[in-house]
Amino acid sequence: MIRRFAPICAVLFLAAGSAARGTPPDRPPMRIAMLSDGGTFYDQGFNQNCREGIEALMAAGAPIFVQFGETLAPDNFERKLASYAERDYRLIIGIGYRMASAIETVAAEYPRTLFACVDAHYEDPPHNVWALTFQVDECAYPAGYLAAAWADLKDPKGPAVAWVGGMDVNSVNQFIVGFRNGVSRYNEVKGKSVRVLGGHVGSFDDFEGGRKLAEEFLDDGADVVFGAGSLTGNGAIAAAKEYGKWAIGVDTDQYYTLLNEQDIILTSCLKRMDRAVAQVVSAALENQFWGGTRYVGTLANHGVGLAPYHDFDEQIPERLKKEIMDIQRRILEGTLATGWPEEK
């Protein structure tokens, strides 16, 4: 079963974990644990966006007590998850696709505990697990079109774009496939030949690796860099800044998180994990937790989308803005395919 959430608005509250204010004396706060997969909750992207969703509820006074845990090795996932379950945490949220198998195992051992997993692709989610997934190809496709158009506008003699991915996995490649096909769409309708460069670094937390790979593409003529891979992607965006080029971010609106690079960020592909996490916690508080189902964030339910153009709003031609809006409309209508999943 697939659940689609309506969008919510929230205010951020930066804290490591706390009981919410205003908790009724007869209702102790719900104990919630959030465990990151191989990264910090201050990565200015994937993990941080998940954390912000739960902190928004804390700021609003939700009756919750939250423990944030960071782990680097998958070998420790089951032990960490089980330790939270043993300590009577009611809801345990795992961040990242590598957490899925461990959550499935531990959920079977603790059937009364609620679990949620971001980027978990279960064919049949356990009865007490809510899988959170996102159709990021739907926002990466128009982002690729924008990148190609901008490269063509700024470098008409040799336009090129580049992507730098973290791990070579579906959660990253879904971005990349949509992005590449958006570039192909631009070339097709405009009769252009914008080149696409790209490669995976093999890690989500290798800032220097992302920077170095991006430098190779920039040396080869890339005009716009798409950084898809947490800290690794941030390194790629930093390289674009150093070369005086442009970039597109992922996960969160990186105009607000990468302050040193905000003047080169055209837009960001929003993967609204913060909204999904907040909805899961709210559902658990209201005894409406949809275990055994899968949430899919789409353009239609605002689970994915494009961030504002910010500093480039007046520089991007109105014609191009309308074309991007039309692409999004056609994706919503189902008359334009992003190319994901790829055919075998």
Sequence and secondary structure as in RCSB ss.txt:
>XXXX:A:sequence
MIRRFAPICAVLFLAAGSAARGTPPDRPPMRIAMLSDGGTFYDQGFNQNCREGIEALMAAGAPIFVQFGETLAPD
NFERKLASYAERDYRLIIGIGYRMASAIETVAAEYPRTLFACVDAHYEDPPHNVWALTFQVDECAYPAGYLAAAW
ADLKDPKGPAVAWVGGMDVNSVNQFIVGFRNGVSRYNEVKGKSVRVLGGHVGSFDDFEGGRKLAEEFLDDGADVV
FGAGSLTGNGAIAAAKEYGKWAIGVDTDQYYTLLNEQDIILTSCLKRMDRAVAQVVSAALENQFWGGTRYVGTLA
NHGVGLAPYHDFDEQIPERLKKEIMDIQRRILEGTLATGWPEEK
>XXXX:A:secstr
 EE            S  B TT  TTS  EEEEEEEESS TTSSSHHHHHHHHHHHHHHTT SEEEEEEEE  GG
GHHHHHHHHHHTT SEEEEESGGGHHHHHHHHHH TTSEEEEET   SS  TTEEEEEE THHHHHHHHHHHHHH
HHHH TTS EEEEEESSSSHHHHHHHHHHHHHHHHHHHHHT   EEEEEE S SS HHHHHHHHHHHHHTT SEE
EEESHHHHHHHHHHHHHTT EEEEEES TTTT GGGGGGEEEEEEE HHHHHHHHHHHHHTT   TTEEEEE TT
TTSEEE   GGGTTTS HHHHHHHHHHHHHHHHTSS    S   
